[in-house]
Amino acid sequence: MAFIPVLNTVEAHLRFTQGGAPAENVVHLERTGGYTQSDLDTLSLALADFAADDMLPVMHNQTVFVEVYVKGMASQADLQSTDTTHAGESGAVSLPQAANVSKAFTLRSGLTGRSQRGRMFWIGMSSNFLTNPNTVTQGFVDDVIGILEALKALVEALGWVWVIVSKYTNGAPRTTGQKTPIAGFGVSGLDADSMRSRLLS
Protein backbone atom coordinates (compact mmCIF):
# COMPACT_ATOMS: atom_id res chain seq x y z
CA MET A 1 0.00 0.00 0.00
CA ALA A 2 1.42 3.35 -1.03
CA PHE A 3 2.38 5.83 1.67
CA ILE A 4 0.01 8.80 1.91
CA PRO A 5 1.61 11.83 3.60
CA VAL A 6 -0.31 14.03 6.00
CA LEU A 7 1.56 17.32 6.11
CA ASN A 8 2.50 19.04 9.39
CA THR A 9 0.68 16.29 11.31
CA VAL A 10 1.58 13.60 13.83
CA GLU A 11 -0.25 10.64 15.26
CA ALA A 12 -0.01 10.14 19.00
CA HIS A 13 -0.64 6.68 20.43
CA LEU A 14 -1.73 6.58 24.08
CA ARG A 15 -0.98 2.99 24.99
CA PHE A 16 -2.36 0.94 27.89
CA THR A 17 -3.02 -2.67 28.80
CA GLN A 18 -6.28 -4.08 30.17
CA GLY A 19 -5.73 -7.25 32.15
CA GLY A 20 -2.49 -7.63 30.22
CA ALA A 21 -4.05 -7.13 26.76
CA PRO A 22 -2.92 -4.08 24.76
CA ALA A 23 -5.31 -1.20 24.04
CA GLU A 24 -4.65 2.28 22.72
CA ASN A 25 -6.24 5.53 21.65
CA VAL A 26 -4.76 7.42 18.69
CA VAL A 27 -5.13 11.17 18.19
CA HIS A 28 -4.01 13.16 15.15
CA LEU A 29 -2.50 16.58 15.74
CA GLU A 30 -1.53 19.28 13.26
CA ARG A 31 1.08 21.99 13.83
CA THR A 32 1.09 24.92 11.44
CA GLY A 33 4.52 25.34 9.87
CA GLY A 34 5.70 21.85 10.80
CA TYR A 35 7.31 20.33 13.89
CA THR A 36 10.73 19.68 15.39
CA GLN A 37 12.07 16.89 17.57
CA SER A 38 11.68 19.18 20.57
CA ASP A 39 8.01 19.72 19.70
CA LEU A 40 7.40 15.96 19.64
CA ASP A 41 9.28 15.37 22.89
CA THR A 42 7.32 18.10 24.67
CA LEU A 43 4.07 16.72 23.29
CA SER A 44 4.74 13.10 24.26
CA LEU A 45 5.61 14.09 27.84
CA ALA A 46 2.52 16.27 28.16
CA LEU A 47 0.31 13.46 26.87
CA ALA A 48 1.89 10.96 29.28
CA ASP A 49 1.17 13.31 32.19
CA PHE A 50 -2.39 13.78 30.94
CA ALA A 51 -2.96 10.03 30.62
CA ALA A 52 -1.88 9.50 34.23
CA ASP A 53 -3.57 12.52 35.77
CA ASP A 54 -6.82 12.73 33.80
CA MET A 55 -7.51 9.43 32.04
CA LEU A 56 -6.44 6.69 34.46
CA PRO A 57 -8.76 7.94 37.24
CA VAL A 58 -11.69 7.12 34.92
CA MET A 59 -10.38 3.64 33.98
CA HIS A 60 -10.72 0.37 35.87
CA ASN A 61 -7.90 -0.79 38.13
CA GLN A 62 -6.68 -3.50 35.75
CA THR A 63 -5.83 -0.80 33.19
CA VAL A 64 -2.11 0.01 33.17
CA PHE A 65 -0.41 2.88 31.36
CA VAL A 66 2.42 1.77 29.04
CA GLU A 67 3.65 4.76 27.00
CA VAL A 68 2.90 7.56 24.60
CA TYR A 69 4.37 7.12 21.13
CA VAL A 70 4.28 10.07 18.71
CA LYS A 71 5.36 9.85 15.08
CA GLY A 72 5.28 12.27 12.18
CA MET A 73 3.01 11.58 9.23
CA ALA A 74 4.60 13.86 6.64
CA SER A 75 7.12 11.31 5.33
CA GLN A 76 7.96 7.63 5.64
CA ALA A 77 11.20 8.49 7.45
CA ASP A 78 9.89 11.01 9.98
CA LEU A 79 10.54 12.15 13.53
CA GLN A 80 9.28 10.14 16.50
CA SER A 81 9.17 10.37 20.28
CA THR A 82 8.34 7.91 23.05
CA ASP A 83 7.60 8.79 26.68
CA THR A 84 7.23 6.14 29.39
CA THR A 85 6.77 8.55 32.28
CA HIS A 86 4.09 6.99 34.53
CA ALA A 87 4.56 3.55 32.95
CA GLY A 88 3.04 0.97 35.26
CA GLU A 89 0.53 3.30 36.89
CA SER A 90 -2.97 1.86 36.92
CA GLY A 91 -6.58 2.96 36.87
CA ALA A 92 -8.57 3.76 39.98
CA VAL A 93 -12.03 2.27 39.41
CA SER A 94 -12.98 -1.24 40.55
CA LEU A 95 -15.19 -3.88 38.86
CA PRO A 96 -13.58 -4.12 35.42
CA GLN A 97 -15.64 -5.13 32.41
CA ALA A 98 -14.39 -7.38 29.59
CA ALA A 99 -11.68 -5.80 27.43
CA ASN A 100 -13.97 -5.30 24.43
CA VAL A 101 -16.69 -3.43 26.39
CA SER A 102 -16.40 0.27 25.65
CA LYS A 103 -18.22 3.46 24.79
CA ALA A 104 -17.67 5.24 21.47
CA PHE A 105 -17.32 9.01 21.68
CA THR A 106 -17.80 10.99 18.50
CA LEU A 107 -15.24 13.49 17.28
CA ARG A 108 -17.22 16.27 15.66
CA SER A 109 -16.08 18.87 13.16
CA GLY A 110 -19.43 20.52 12.52
CA LEU A 111 -19.29 19.37 8.88
CA THR A 112 -21.11 16.57 7.08
CA GLY A 113 -19.49 13.54 5.45
CA ARG A 114 -17.64 10.47 6.71
CA SER A 115 -14.25 12.14 6.23
CA GLN A 116 -15.26 14.93 8.62
CA ARG A 117 -16.06 12.85 11.69
CA GLY A 118 -14.30 10.30 13.86
CA ARG A 119 -14.65 8.13 16.98
CA MET A 120 -12.69 7.27 20.08
CA PHE A 121 -13.44 4.12 22.10
CA TRP A 122 -12.84 4.55 25.83
CA ILE A 123 -10.42 2.14 27.51
CA GLY A 124 -10.84 0.61 30.97
CA MET A 125 -14.62 0.29 31.26
CA SER A 126 -15.96 -0.59 34.70
CA SER A 127 -19.32 -1.91 35.81
CA ASN A 128 -19.52 1.32 37.82
CA PHE A 129 -20.00 3.16 34.50
CA LEU A 130 -23.09 1.07 33.58
CA THR A 131 -26.70 1.21 34.73
CA ASN A 132 -27.15 -2.31 33.30
CA PRO A 133 -24.99 -4.52 31.03
CA ASN A 134 -25.99 -2.52 27.94
CA THR A 135 -26.27 1.11 29.07
CA VAL A 136 -23.70 3.58 30.36
CA THR A 137 -24.47 6.32 32.86
CA GLN A 138 -24.86 9.95 31.84
CA GLY A 139 -22.35 10.85 34.54
CA PHE A 140 -19.68 8.68 32.91
CA VAL A 141 -20.38 10.24 29.50
CA ASP A 142 -20.13 13.73 30.96
CA ASP A 143 -16.84 12.88 32.69
CA VAL A 144 -15.23 11.53 29.51
CA ILE A 145 -16.41 14.42 27.37
CA GLY A 146 -14.85 16.73 29.95
CA ILE A 147 -11.59 14.78 29.66
CA LEU A 148 -11.63 15.04 25.87
CA GLU A 149 -12.29 18.77 26.03
CA ALA A 150 -9.38 19.14 28.47
CA LEU A 151 -7.12 17.17 26.11
CA LYS A 152 -8.12 19.43 23.23
CA ALA A 153 -7.29 22.50 25.32
CA LEU A 154 -3.94 21.00 26.37
CA VAL A 155 -2.69 20.31 22.85
CA GLU A 156 -3.88 23.72 21.67
CA ALA A 157 -1.89 25.37 24.45
CA LEU A 158 1.18 23.54 23.09
CA GLY A 159 0.57 24.84 19.56
CA TRP A 160 -1.24 21.84 18.06
CA VAL A 161 -4.73 21.37 16.61
CA TRP A 162 -6.59 18.08 17.13
CA VAL A 163 -7.78 16.97 13.69
CA ILE A 164 -9.66 14.20 11.92
CA VAL A 165 -7.46 12.67 9.20
CA SER A 166 -8.81 11.12 6.01
CA LYS A 167 -6.47 9.31 3.62
CA TYR A 168 -9.14 7.93 1.27
CA THR A 169 -12.23 9.26 -0.45
CA ASN A 170 -14.84 7.01 -2.10
CA GLY A 171 -12.43 4.10 -1.65
CA ALA A 172 -9.59 5.80 -3.53
CA PRO A 173 -6.37 7.06 -1.93
CA ARG A 174 -5.85 10.79 -1.63
CA THR A 175 -2.57 12.34 -2.82
CA THR A 176 -2.14 13.86 0.64
CA GLY A 177 -4.23 13.29 3.72
CA GLN A 178 -7.11 15.64 4.46
CA LYS A 179 -7.26 17.26 7.89
CA THR A 180 -10.37 18.67 9.55
CA PRO A 181 -10.15 20.36 12.99
CA ILE A 182 -12.28 18.87 15.76
CA ALA A 183 -14.89 21.27 17.13
CA GLY A 184 -16.37 19.12 19.90
CA PHE A 185 -17.33 15.72 21.25
CA GLY A 186 -20.47 13.72 21.93
CA VAL A 187 -22.16 10.33 21.87
CA SER A 188 -24.92 8.88 19.71
CA GLY A 189 -26.74 7.56 22.79
CA LEU A 190 -26.14 5.76 26.08
CA ASP A 191 -25.85 2.23 24.68
CA ALA A 192 -22.58 0.49 25.54
CA ASP A 193 -20.36 -0.42 22.58
CA SER A 194 -17.98 -3.25 21.72
CA MET A 195 -14.45 -2.70 20.42
CA ARG A 196 -13.99 -6.16 18.92
CA SER A 197 -10.28 -5.74 18.25
CA ARG A 198 -9.80 -5.65 22.05
CA LEU A 199 -11.35 -9.09 22.55
CA LEU A 200 -8.96 -11.45 24.30
CA SER A 201 -8.02 -14.45 22.17
C-alpha positions in Angstrom: 0.0 0.0 0.0 1.4 3.3 -1.0 2.4 5.8 1.7 0.0 8.8 1.9 1.6 11.8 3.6 -0.3 14.0 6.0 1.6 17.3 6.1 2.5 19.0 9.4 0.7 16.3 11.3 1.6 13.6 13.8 -0.3 10.6 15.3 0.0 10.1 19.0 -0.6 6.7 20.4 -1.7 6.6 24.1 -1.0 3.0 25.0 -2.4 0.9 27.9 -3.0 -2.7 28.8 -6.3 -4.1 30.2 -5.7 -7.3 32.2 -2.5 -7.6 30.2 -4.0 -7.1 26.8 -2.9 -4.1 24.8 -5.3 -1.2 24.0 -4.7 2.3 22.7 -6.2 5.5 21.6 -4.8 7.4 18.7 -5.1 11.2 18.2 -4.0 13.2 15.2 -2.5 16.6 15.7 -1.5 19.3 13.3 1.1 22.0 13.8 1.1 24.9 11.4 4.5 25.3 9.9 5.7 21.8 10.8 7.3 20.3 13.9 10.7 19.7 15.4 12.1 16.9 17.6 11.7 19.2 20.6 8.0 19.7 19.7 7.4 16.0 19.6 9.3 15.4 22.9 7.3 18.1 24.7 4.1 16.7 23.3 4.7 13.1 24.3 5.6 14.1 27.8 2.5 16.3 28.2 0.3 13.5 26.9 1.9 11.0 29.3 1.2 13.3 32.2 -2.4 13.8 30.9 -3.0 10.0 30.6 -1.9 9.5 34.2 -3.6 12.5 35.8 -6.8 12.7 33.8 -7.5 9.4 32.0 -6.4 6.7 34.5 -8.8 7.9 37.2 -11.7 7.1 34.9 -10.4 3.6 34.0 -10.7 0.4 35.9 -7.9 -0.8 38.1 -6.7 -3.5 35.8 -5.8 -0.8 33.2 -2.1 0.0 33.2 -0.4 2.9 31.4 2.4 1.8 29.0 3.6 4.8 27.0 2.9 7.6 24.6 4.4 7.1 21.1 4.3 10.1 18.7 5.4 9.8 15.1 5.3 12.3 12.2 3.0 11.6 9.2 4.6 13.9 6.6 7.1 11.3 5.3 8.0 7.6 5.6 11.2 8.5 7.4 9.9 11.0 10.0 10.5 12.1 13.5 9.3 10.1 16.5 9.2 10.4 20.3 8.3 7.9 23.1 7.6 8.8 26.7 7.2 6.1 29.4 6.8 8.6 32.3 4.1 7.0 34.5 4.6 3.6 32.9 3.0 1.0 35.3 0.5 3.3 36.9 -3.0 1.9 36.9 -6.6 3.0 36.9 -8.6 3.8 40.0 -12.0 2.3 39.4 -13.0 -1.2 40.5 -15.2 -3.9 38.9 -13.6 -4.1 35.4 -15.6 -5.1 32.4 -14.4 -7.4 29.6 -11.7 -5.8 27.4 -14.0 -5.3 24.4 -16.7 -3.4 26.4 -16.4 0.3 25.6 -18.2 3.5 24.8 -17.7 5.2 21.5 -17.3 9.0 21.7 -17.8 11.0 18.5 -15.2 13.5 17.3 -17.2 16.3 15.7 -16.1 18.9 13.2 -19.4 20.5 12.5 -19.3 19.4 8.9 -21.1 16.6 7.1 -19.5 13.5 5.4 -17.6 10.5 6.7 -14.3 12.1 6.2 -15.3 14.9 8.6 -16.1 12.8 11.7 -14.3 10.3 13.9 -14.7 8.1 17.0 -12.7 7.3 20.1 -13.4 4.1 22.1 -12.8 4.5 25.8 -10.4 2.1 27.5 -10.8 0.6 31.0 -14.6 0.3 31.3 -16.0 -0.6 34.7 -19.3 -1.9 35.8 -19.5 1.3 37.8 -20.0 3.2 34.5 -23.1 1.1 33.6 -26.7 1.2 34.7 -27.2 -2.3 33.3 -25.0 -4.5 31.0 -26.0 -2.5 27.9 -26.3 1.1 29.1 -23.7 3.6 30.4 -24.5 6.3 32.9 -24.9 9.9 31.8 -22.4 10.9 34.5 -19.7 8.7 32.9 -20.4 10.2 29.5 -20.1 13.7 31.0 -16.8 12.9 32.7 -15.2 11.5 29.5 -16.4 14.4 27.4 -14.9 16.7 30.0 -11.6 14.8 29.7 -11.6 15.0 25.9 -12.3 18.8 26.0 -9.4 19.1 28.5 -7.1 17.2 26.1 -8.1 19.4 23.2 -7.3 22.5 25.3 -3.9 21.0 26.4 -2.7 20.3 22.8 -3.9 23.7 21.7 -1.9 25.4 24.5 1.2 23.5 23.1 0.6 24.8 19.6 -1.2 21.8 18.1 -4.7 21.4 16.6 -6.6 18.1 17.1 -7.8 17.0 13.7 -9.7 14.2 11.9 -7.5 12.7 9.2 -8.8 11.1 6.0 -6.5 9.3 3.6 -9.1 7.9 1.3 -12.2 9.3 -0.5 -14.8 7.0 -2.1 -12.4 4.1 -1.6 -9.6 5.8 -3.5 -6.4 7.1 -1.9 -5.9 10.8 -1.6 -2.6 12.3 -2.8 -2.1 13.9 0.6 -4.2 13.3 3.7 -7.1 15.6 4.5 -7.3 17.3 7.9 -10.4 18.7 9.6 -10.2 20.4 13.0 -12.3 18.9 15.8 -14.9 21.3 17.1 -16.4 19.1 19.9 -17.3 15.7 21.3 -20.5 13.7 21.9 -22.2 10.3 21.9 -24.9 8.9 19.7 -26.7 7.6 22.8 -26.1 5.8 26.1 -25.9 2.2 24.7 -22.6 0.5 25.5 -20.4 -0.4 22.6 -18.0 -3.2 21.7 -14.4 -2.7 20.4 -14.0 -6.2 18.9 -10.3 -5.7 18.3 -9.8 -5.6 22.0 -11.3 -9.1 22.6 -9.0 -11.4 24.3 -8.0 -14.5 22.2 
